Amino acid sequence: MRTAQSIRRWPSTGALIAPVVVALVVTVLAVAAFIIWSTRDIDALALSRQTSIVSQIFASKLQEIGHDQESVTIWDDTIISSKLHSDRKWVNDNLGRWMFDYFGHDQVIILDEQDQPVYMMNGGAASSIALFDGERSTVAPLVAQLRSKLKDGWGAPYQGSGNPNAVPRIADLTLLNGYPAIVGVMPIVSRSRGIGKADTPFLHVSVIFLTNRFALTLGQKYMLEGAGFSGAALNSSDHAFYPLFNAEGRFVTFFEWKPTRPGGRILNNMVPAIAAGGLVAGLLIFLLLDRLWRSSTALESGRRQAEHQASHDMLTGLPNRSLFDNELKNALATRQAGQGSVALLMLDLDRFKQVNDTLGHQAGDDLIRQVGQRLEGTIAGAGRIARLGGDEFAVISSNLASADAAMALSQRIIDALAQPFSIFGSEAFVGVSIGIVLAPDGQVDASELTRKADIALYEAKAGGRNRAIIYEEVMDELVQGRHTIEAELREALRRTDQISVMFQPLYGRNTGEVVGAEALARWTHPKFGNVSPTEFIPVAEGAGLIEILGDMVMRRACELGARWPGHTIAVNISPPQLRNPKFFGRVFDLLAATGMRPCDLELEITEGILLEDERVTSEALRRFRAAGIRIALDDFGTGYSSLGYLKQYAVDKIKIDRAFVSQLADDSVSVAIVQAMISLAHAMRIEVTAEGVETREQMSVLLDMGCNTFQGYLLSAPVAAAALEAIFEARGEERLAG
């Protein structure tokens, strides 16, 4: 009977349950449909974002290959060693193997002015340039594009701004011998803009092959599973394909990877739970939403990480040049809206190359990281820091209302970086030069502000380094003046009627005889007249012309010294000459060619040379003295550590600077200072020369002090070689007559 009753109640029970069942089924189906739709949409969004990342990756790679090449192509040493002197080992170490070891470039080709290969690196080792024949037809259009840019007057904007980004470059995707590759072409130009012709430089061609190994590296870095390259896009749901085209729109290759499918994984995980029934539908929906949120967060985090890497320096984590440019533009826009002031500080490390060369590139990288950290601690909210590349940094501050505040911040930076850095158990010391520019009232262009800061930075480095200088409008005139002097000096060195060598006699103590002379470069310009050495010598050093000028002076001095043995002929030496490893051999080539005795040659150096690189300087001076050449320390007493140099470096003579000689009088403190110098030198068996002797009173005081030799207008102005020989001859006849 209960069974019958149950059967009778079934229709009514079914009627009650059916709507619930239907509602539950509809709910489950709706939820399932929503889940399926959502997961597919998530997969599509993930693929879209990954595709965007891939696009940014290859756009960034086309930019990076040029930045990689900048580290070796905008460098005076590169022009000297590749174009001027053809130092194959140097080229292989720095232009070939360095690009392979440090940046992962597969090939490097150096092309001369006629676009003929003079060096080739393949796979990290120097190879036959004949390999270039198979690649010439592919590389030639890119080379032609760059040559066209070079002919369009690129040099002026680069020389005006000093901005390496103004140097023309070409980077494109191409098929090289059937293999997809990124090819970058850059001219090899002077950082100081003083070496080589700007319109016909050697070219640096760098190649990164788009191999599966390269793709695997990209996949690991940007979390792209199964990354690779393919010549055809397969009809596969397991792989995503992104076509790569060159600048002309021609297809090069496909980049493929296994797209992340967070939605598909979610759906697979949720199917068993959906089949279990509607009782857990609410829980499943909650789990689904939680999982969706986590997946979306992970994707967003990946996107933000990719954007951060594209706009920040990988070594220091600081903003890179691209982000720096944007921040500077934004800061200027804010200032023009009346919401603050803007100061720009351009920083360049001093003596960084010495650390790099002495301790290695890895130590240099560690030093750059520590510098970045120390700058962040020093700035401490006073501005935004960026690393522009190499050893160059920049600071943008909207909180500095005056030049004094900018100088105070710069001094804090100089003091902070002057402290020693611990590098792999050793202490390293660097300094920093800073160029400052304050944004003026009214509209100002970011590139113009950067140009002015670079000019101020140049002045800081030219003024002795480890200092800060604020830009002034007169600096533009100085820059133009230097450019004019440089251009005219280049022309003068190609001629024989403007540059001459004069000799200022050097007088002995006892007999007044002329014991030698100092060779001095003089320039008589047809339009400007006599150009002071204080004007053209620094320009020659900065423009890479000092070695040509110094070689000419050295030759004239050796020719004179060969004709008058027993007389000391002194020649001033600049830092670039002493740093050149070929300088030692060149000096002895000239001595051999002219017949001058090494013991009659005296090389005059300044403390500036000693500060450049103690290890290189000490070794060079040791070799010269061992060969019989005398070494004199010029302008003695003007540096902060002159006395220390007498112990550290072996010299034969010191020359007391004219600034002390000019102040010699009975009641002058200079008398005690000069006496101390002479006594110290004699105690160390070092001769003393006083330069700039202009009065008999000065001469008398110096004689009483025991000074050995003398120079100055009281005795003789600089004279031509013929006049000096007449003096030598006359003095010799006087001795014979006596």
Secondary structure, 3 states (H helix, E strand, C coil): CHHHHHHHHHHHHHHHHHHHHHHHHHHHHHHHHHHHHHHHHHHHHHHHHHHHHHHHHHHHHHHHHHHHHHHHHECHHHHHHHHHCCCHHHHHHHHHHHHHHHHCCCEEEEECCCCCEEEEEECCEECCHHHHHHCHHHHHHHHHHHHHHHHCCCHHHHHHHCCHHHCCCEEEEEEECCEEEEEEEEECECCCCCCCCCCCCCEEEEEEECCHHHHHHHHHHHCCEEEEEECCCCCCCCCEEEEEECCCCCEEEEEEEECCCHHHHHHHHHHHHHHCCHHHHHHHHHHHHHHHHHHHHHHHHHHHHHHHHHHECCCCCCECHHHHHHHHHHHHHHHHCCCCCCEEEEEEEECHHHHHHHHCHHHHHHHHHHHHHHHHHHHCCCCEEEEEECCEEEEEECCCCCHHHHHHHHHHHHHHHHCCEEECCEEECCEEEEEEEECCCCCCCHHHHHHHHHHHHHHHHHCCCCCEEECCCHHHHHHHHHHHHHHHHHHHHHCCCCEEEEEEEEEECCCCCEEEEEEEEEEEECCCEEECHHHHHHHHHHCCCHHHHHHHHHHHHHHHHHHCCCCEEEEECCHHHHHCCCHHHHHHHHHHHHCCCHHHEEEEECHHHHHHCHHHHHHHHHHHHHCCCEEEEEEECCCCCHHHHHHHCCCCEEEECHHHHCCCCCCCHHHHHHHHHHHHHHHCCCEEEECCCCCHHHHHHHHHHCCCEECCCCCCCCECHHHHHHHHHHHHHHHHHC
